[in-house]
Amino acid sequence: MQTTTLTFISIGIVLTGCLVLSGCKPGPNTQPGPLALTVTTEDGTGDDANITTAVHTTLLADPKLQHLTIEVETRKGDVTLSGEVATEAQREYAELIVAAVSGVHAVNNQLTVNKQLAVN
């Protein structure tokens, strides 16, 4: 009898907690839809490590650039790209897609063109 009473009380406490928590408003860093790869801090600057991860993910997911080795360094939302690409078009394209990543304030494109990387 006592075990059944404790079980019902425990279930009641858990259900009450669930009901209370379901009415909570989301915190400042939550957003609807797919999860973003960057986090914005209260002062408005992006988290550099997350921005770097998002940029790497974007570059690796792009079929035009995924075969290239592009180094990414981020400081206060400013991203520096370095490495080699096969064409000037790839260089410009990399800058465009990186600039579109959430949290990126500026792109310092230091990629160099090495025509020997071009695939025949």
C-alpha positions in Angstrom: 0.0 0.0 0.0 2.8 2.4 1.0 4.7 1.6 -2.2 1.7 2.4 -4.4 1.1 5.7 -2.6 4.8 6.7 -3.1 4.6 5.7 -6.8 1.5 7.9 -7.4 3.1 10.8 -5.5 6.2 10.5 -7.6 4.2 10.4 -10.8 2.2 13.4 -9.7 5.4 15.4 -9.0 6.9 14.5 -12.4 3.7 15.4 -14.2 3.3 18.7 -12.3 6.9 19.6 -13.2 6.3 18.8 -16.9 3.2 21.0 -16.9 5.0 23.9 -15.2 8.0 23.6 -17.6 5.9 23.4 -20.7 4.6 26.9 -20.0 8.1 28.4 -19.8 9.2 30.9 -22.5 12.3 30.1 -24.5 15.6 31.7 -23.4 17.3 34.4 -25.4 19.5 32.1 -27.5 16.7 29.7 -28.7 15.2 30.0 -32.1 12.5 28.1 -34.0 13.4 25.9 -37.0 16.8 24.2 -37.7 19.6 24.8 -35.3 22.0 27.4 -36.2 25.7 26.7 -36.1 26.6 30.0 -34.4 25.7 31.4 -31.0 25.2 35.1 -30.5 26.3 36.4 -27.1 24.6 39.2 -25.2 27.0 41.9 -26.5 26.1 40.9 -30.1 29.4 39.3 -31.1 29.4 35.8 -32.4 31.3 32.9 -30.7 34.4 32.6 -32.8 34.8 28.8 -32.4 31.2 28.2 -33.5 31.7 30.6 -36.5 34.8 28.7 -37.5 33.0 25.4 -37.3 30.1 26.8 -39.4 32.5 28.1 -42.0 34.3 24.8 -42.2 31.0 23.0 -42.5 29.8 25.3 -45.3 33.0 24.9 -47.2 33.0 21.1 -46.9 29.4 20.9 -47.9 29.9 22.8 -51.1 30.8 20.6 -54.1 32.8 23.4 -55.7 35.1 23.8 -52.7 35.0 20.6 -50.7 38.1 19.1 -52.3 40.3 22.1 -51.4 42.2 22.7 -48.2 41.1 26.1 -46.9 42.3 27.3 -43.5 39.8 29.4 -41.5 40.7 31.7 -38.6 38.0 33.7 -36.8 38.5 36.7 -34.5 35.5 38.7 -33.1 33.5 37.5 -36.1 36.1 38.5 -38.7 37.0 35.4 -40.7 40.4 35.0 -42.5 40.6 32.5 -45.3 44.0 31.2 -46.4 45.2 28.4 -48.7 45.1 27.7 -52.4 42.4 27.4 -54.9 42.5 26.6 -58.6 40.8 29.6 -60.1 39.9 33.2 -59.3 36.3 32.2 -59.5 36.8 29.7 -56.7 38.5 32.4 -54.7 35.6 34.8 -55.1 33.0 32.1 -54.6 34.6 31.0 -51.3 34.4 34.6 -50.0 30.8 34.9 -51.0 29.6 31.8 -49.3 31.6 32.5 -46.1 30.3 36.0 -45.9 26.7 34.5 -45.8 27.5 32.3 -42.8 25.6 33.5 -39.7 27.9 35.5 -37.3 30.5 36.5 -39.9 31.1 40.2 -39.8 33.9 40.4 -42.5 35.9 38.1 -44.7 39.7 38.7 -45.2 40.3 36.6 -48.3 43.9 35.6 -48.4 43.4 32.6 -50.7 45.9 32.4 -53.6 45.2 31.0 -57.0 47.4 28.0 -58.0 46.4 26.9 -61.5 48.2 23.6 -61.0 45.3 22.6 -58.7 42.8 22.8 -61.7 41.3 19.4 -62.5 41.7 18.4 -66.1 
